[in-house]
Amino acid sequence: MVALERLGIATAAVATEPFVDEALEQARVLAMPDYRMVYVPHPVQLLTVGEVHELADRAWPEILTRLTAGGATSP
């Protein structure tokens, strides 16, 4: 994703909420401190397929915004 962002191709990485600190640290280490991921509730491994679809549907507007808003600097 970092390589794509550096090429000017917007990305939208998704993680669960307990990994916020790790995601911010990885962005810093990879010299992209402004990169912000899309976070969804945790845990996901116990969800049914239908529940995962609902979770994705709820996250979709933020993902779409990140892919179309011109970069990874959105908070």
Biotite code that builds the C-alpha atoms (Angstrom):
import biotite.structure as struc

atoms = struc.array([
    struc.Atom([0.000, 0.000, 0.000], chain_id="A", res_id=1, res_name="MET", atom_name="CA", element="C"),
    struc.Atom([2.859, 2.353, 0.778], chain_id="A", res_id=2, res_name="VAL", atom_name="CA", element="C"),
    struc.Atom([4.302, 1.799, -2.691], chain_id="A", res_id=3, res_name="ALA", atom_name="CA", element="C"),
    struc.Atom([0.934, 2.569, -4.291], chain_id="A", res_id=4, res_name="LEU", atom_name="CA", element="C"),
    struc.Atom([0.451, 5.712, -2.201], chain_id="A", res_id=5, res_name="GLU", atom_name="CA", element="C"),
    struc.Atom([3.930, 6.901, -3.163], chain_id="A", res_id=6, res_name="ARG", atom_name="CA", element="C"),
    struc.Atom([2.928, 6.474, -6.799], chain_id="A", res_id=7, res_name="LEU", atom_name="CA", element="C"),
    struc.Atom([-0.110, 8.663, -6.173], chain_id="A", res_id=8, res_name="GLY", atom_name="CA", element="C"),
    struc.Atom([-2.585, 5.779, -6.124], chain_id="A", res_id=9, res_name="ILE", atom_name="CA", element="C"),
    struc.Atom([-4.989, 6.132, -3.213], chain_id="A", res_id=10, res_name="ALA", atom_name="CA", element="C"),
    struc.Atom([-5.399, 3.152, -0.915], chain_id="A", res_id=11, res_name="THR", atom_name="CA", element="C"),
    struc.Atom([-7.665, 2.292, 1.991], chain_id="A", res_id=12, res_name="ALA", atom_name="CA", element="C"),
    struc.Atom([-6.181, -0.184, 4.436], chain_id="A", res_id=13, res_name="ALA", atom_name="CA", element="C"),
    struc.Atom([-8.657, -1.698, 6.890], chain_id="A", res_id=14, res_name="VAL", atom_name="CA", element="C"),
    struc.Atom([-7.915, -2.991, 10.391], chain_id="A", res_id=15, res_name="ALA", atom_name="CA", element="C"),
    struc.Atom([-9.776, -3.633, 13.590], chain_id="A", res_id=16, res_name="THR", atom_name="CA", element="C"),
    struc.Atom([-9.838, -0.986, 16.304], chain_id="A", res_id=17, res_name="GLU", atom_name="CA", element="C"),
    struc.Atom([-7.386, -2.622, 18.764], chain_id="A", res_id=18, res_name="PRO", atom_name="CA", element="C"),
    struc.Atom([-4.631, -2.136, 16.177], chain_id="A", res_id=19, res_name="PHE", atom_name="CA", element="C"),
    struc.Atom([-4.821, 1.666, 15.955], chain_id="A", res_id=20, res_name="VAL", atom_name="CA", element="C"),
    struc.Atom([-1.507, 2.223, 17.754], chain_id="A", res_id=21, res_name="ASP", atom_name="CA", element="C"),
    struc.Atom([0.303, -0.360, 15.657], chain_id="A", res_id=22, res_name="GLU", atom_name="CA", element="C"),
    struc.Atom([-1.073, 1.101, 12.419], chain_id="A", res_id=23, res_name="ALA", atom_name="CA", element="C"),
    struc.Atom([0.000, 4.626, 13.364], chain_id="A", res_id=24, res_name="LEU", atom_name="CA", element="C"),
    struc.Atom([3.478, 3.377, 14.282], chain_id="A", res_id=25, res_name="GLU", atom_name="CA", element="C"),
    struc.Atom([3.837, 1.476, 11.002], chain_id="A", res_id=26, res_name="GLN", atom_name="CA", element="C"),
    struc.Atom([2.813, 4.569, 9.062], chain_id="A", res_id=27, res_name="ALA", atom_name="CA", element="C"),
    struc.Atom([5.450, 6.567, 10.927], chain_id="A", res_id=28, res_name="ARG", atom_name="CA", element="C"),
    struc.Atom([8.160, 3.934, 10.359], chain_id="A", res_id=29, res_name="VAL", atom_name="CA", element="C"),
    struc.Atom([7.294, 3.806, 6.660], chain_id="A", res_id=30, res_name="LEU", atom_name="CA", element="C"),
    struc.Atom([7.660, 7.592, 6.412], chain_id="A", res_id=31, res_name="ALA", atom_name="CA", element="C"),
    struc.Atom([3.930, 8.133, 5.897], chain_id="A", res_id=32, res_name="MET", atom_name="CA", element="C"),
    struc.Atom([2.875, 9.581, 9.259], chain_id="A", res_id=33, res_name="PRO", atom_name="CA", element="C"),
    struc.Atom([-0.294, 11.101, 7.769], chain_id="A", res_id=34, res_name="ASP", atom_name="CA", element="C"),
    struc.Atom([-1.585, 7.759, 6.472], chain_id="A", res_id=35, res_name="TYR", atom_name="CA", element="C"),
    struc.Atom([-4.797, 6.794, 8.218], chain_id="A", res_id=36, res_name="ARG", atom_name="CA", element="C"),
    struc.Atom([-6.466, 3.436, 8.045], chain_id="A", res_id=37, res_name="MET", atom_name="CA", element="C"),
    struc.Atom([-10.133, 2.588, 8.150], chain_id="A", res_id=38, res_name="VAL", atom_name="CA", element="C"),
    struc.Atom([-10.942, 0.911, 11.453], chain_id="A", res_id=39, res_name="TYR", atom_name="CA", element="C"),
    struc.Atom([-13.769, -1.528, 12.068], chain_id="A", res_id=40, res_name="VAL", atom_name="CA", element="C"),
    struc.Atom([-14.970, -3.093, 15.327], chain_id="A", res_id=41, res_name="PRO", atom_name="CA", element="C"),
    struc.Atom([-13.126, -6.053, 16.777], chain_id="A", res_id=42, res_name="HIS", atom_name="CA", element="C"),
    struc.Atom([-13.291, -9.052, 16.679], chain_id="A", res_id=43, res_name="PRO", atom_name="CA", element="C"),
    struc.Atom([-14.201, -10.090, 13.170], chain_id="A", res_id=44, res_name="VAL", atom_name="CA", element="C"),
    struc.Atom([-13.201, -13.762, 13.205], chain_id="A", res_id=45, res_name="GLN", atom_name="CA", element="C"),
    struc.Atom([-16.358, -14.763, 15.071], chain_id="A", res_id=46, res_name="LEU", atom_name="CA", element="C"),
    struc.Atom([-18.749, -13.007, 12.676], chain_id="A", res_id=47, res_name="LEU", atom_name="CA", element="C"),
    struc.Atom([-20.977, -14.812, 10.209], chain_id="A", res_id=48, res_name="THR", atom_name="CA", element="C"),
    struc.Atom([-20.583, -14.081, 6.523], chain_id="A", res_id=49, res_name="VAL", atom_name="CA", element="C"),
    struc.Atom([-23.676, -11.879, 6.698], chain_id="A", res_id=50, res_name="GLY", atom_name="CA", element="C"),
    struc.Atom([-22.241, -9.922, 9.633], chain_id="A", res_id=51, res_name="GLU", atom_name="CA", element="C"),
    struc.Atom([-18.960, -9.402, 7.767], chain_id="A", res_id=52, res_name="VAL", atom_name="CA", element="C"),
    struc.Atom([-20.958, -8.064, 4.822], chain_id="A", res_id=53, res_name="HIS", atom_name="CA", element="C"),
    struc.Atom([-22.786, -5.660, 7.156], chain_id="A", res_id=54, res_name="GLU", atom_name="CA", element="C"),
    struc.Atom([-19.472, -4.522, 8.625], chain_id="A", res_id=55, res_name="LEU", atom_name="CA", element="C"),
    struc.Atom([-18.091, -3.938, 5.136], chain_id="A", res_id=56, res_name="ALA", atom_name="CA", element="C"),
    struc.Atom([-21.208, -2.022, 4.137], chain_id="A", res_id=57, res_name="ASP", atom_name="CA", element="C"),
    struc.Atom([-20.791, 0.267, 7.167], chain_id="A", res_id=58, res_name="ARG", atom_name="CA", element="C"),
    struc.Atom([-17.087, 0.831, 6.417], chain_id="A", res_id=59, res_name="ALA", atom_name="CA", element="C"),
    struc.Atom([-17.622, 1.392, 2.690], chain_id="A", res_id=60, res_name="TRP", atom_name="CA", element="C"),
    struc.Atom([-18.388, 5.157, 2.791], chain_id="A", res_id=61, res_name="PRO", atom_name="CA", element="C"),
    struc.Atom([-15.102, 5.860, 4.597], chain_id="A", res_id=62, res_name="GLU", atom_name="CA", element="C"),
    struc.Atom([-13.187, 3.538, 2.270], chain_id="A", res_id=63, res_name="ILE", atom_name="CA", element="C"),
    struc.Atom([-14.696, 5.235, -0.770], chain_id="A", res_id=64, res_name="LEU", atom_name="CA", element="C"),
    struc.Atom([-13.813, 8.660, 0.620], chain_id="A", res_id=65, res_name="THR", atom_name="CA", element="C"),
    struc.Atom([-10.199, 7.627, 1.127], chain_id="A", res_id=66, res_name="ARG", atom_name="CA", element="C"),
    struc.Atom([-9.992, 6.240, -2.392], chain_id="A", res_id=67, res_name="LEU", atom_name="CA", element="C"),
    struc.Atom([-11.455, 9.344, -4.000], chain_id="A", res_id=68, res_name="THR", atom_name="CA", element="C"),
    struc.Atom([-10.416, 12.244, -1.761], chain_id="A", res_id=69, res_name="ALA", atom_name="CA", element="C"),
    struc.Atom([-6.912, 12.641, -3.144], chain_id="A", res_id=70, res_name="GLY", atom_name="CA", element="C"),
    struc.Atom([-4.551, 10.875, -0.820], chain_id="A", res_id=71, res_name="GLY", atom_name="CA", element="C"),
    struc.Atom([-3.903, 9.381, 2.558], chain_id="A", res_id=72, res_name="ALA", atom_name="CA", element="C"),
    struc.Atom([-3.811, 12.535, 4.619], chain_id="A", res_id=73, res_name="THR", atom_name="CA", element="C"),
    struc.Atom([-7.422, 12.387, 5.733], chain_id="A", res_id=74, res_name="SER", atom_name="CA", element="C"),
    struc.Atom([-7.683, 11.821, 9.495], chain_id="A", res_id=75, res_name="PRO", atom_name="CA", element="C"),
])
